[in-house]
Amino acid sequence: MTEELSFGLELMFVGMGIVFVFLAMLVVAIHVMSALVQRFFPEAPIPPSSKPVLSATSLDKSVVAAITAAVHQHRNKHK
């Protein structure tokens, strides 16, 4: 019984070690790929003239009231 238990524990630790090593390699690979993409394909800055500008006057008052009511109802429901 003791021999079987020690074999089971050994197998468990080997399996957990393999999974840990695989996940560590996966994290390193993701970081390396992210660095490569950011280095060779940087995001172009958005020119200020092309950014959409929303003002309070461009929104319909009924839309603002509906959004306000929905947020209020959600907050009351999830207290």
JOBELCOR-V227207 format. One record per residue. N is the residue number from 0. RES is the residue in one letter. SS is DSSP state (@ for helix, = for strand, . for the rest). D_CENTER is the distance of its C-alpha to the mean C-alpha in Angstrom with 2 decimals. Layout:
N RES SS D_CENTER
N RES SS D_CENTER
This chain:
0 M . 46.11
1 T @ 45.03
2 E @ 44.70
3 E @ 42.44
4 L @ 40.25
5 S @ 39.95
6 F @ 39.13
7 G @ 36.39
8 L @ 34.89
9 E @ 35.15
10 L @ 33.45
11 M @ 30.62
12 F @ 30.04
13 V @ 30.28
14 G @ 27.72
15 M @ 25.28
16 G @ 25.99
17 I @ 25.34
18 V @ 21.94
19 F @ 21.06
20 V @ 22.38
21 F @ 20.52
22 L @ 17.09
23 A @ 18.11
24 M @ 19.22
25 L @ 16.02
26 V @ 14.05
27 V @ 16.93
28 A @ 17.00
29 I @ 13.41
30 H @ 14.26
31 V @ 17.58
32 M @ 16.44
33 S @ 14.08
34 A @ 17.15
35 L @ 19.45
36 V @ 17.68
37 Q @ 17.54
38 R @ 21.15
39 F @ 22.70
40 F . 20.82
41 P . 20.14
42 E . 19.12
43 A . 22.33
44 P . 22.72
45 I . 23.41
46 P . 27.04
47 P @ 27.73
48 S @ 30.08
49 S @ 27.59
50 K . 25.12
51 P . 25.67
52 V . 27.39
53 L . 27.58
54 S . 30.36
55 A @ 31.42
56 T @ 34.50
57 S @ 32.68
58 L . 31.10
59 D . 33.35
60 K @ 34.32
61 S @ 33.98
62 V @ 30.31
63 V @ 29.68
64 A @ 31.62
65 A @ 29.73
66 I @ 26.31
67 T @ 27.77
68 A @ 29.24
69 A @ 26.07
70 V @ 24.11
71 H @ 27.14
72 Q @ 27.41
73 H @ 23.77
74 R @ 24.16
75 N @ 27.49
76 K @ 26.27
77 H . 23.39
78 K . 25.38
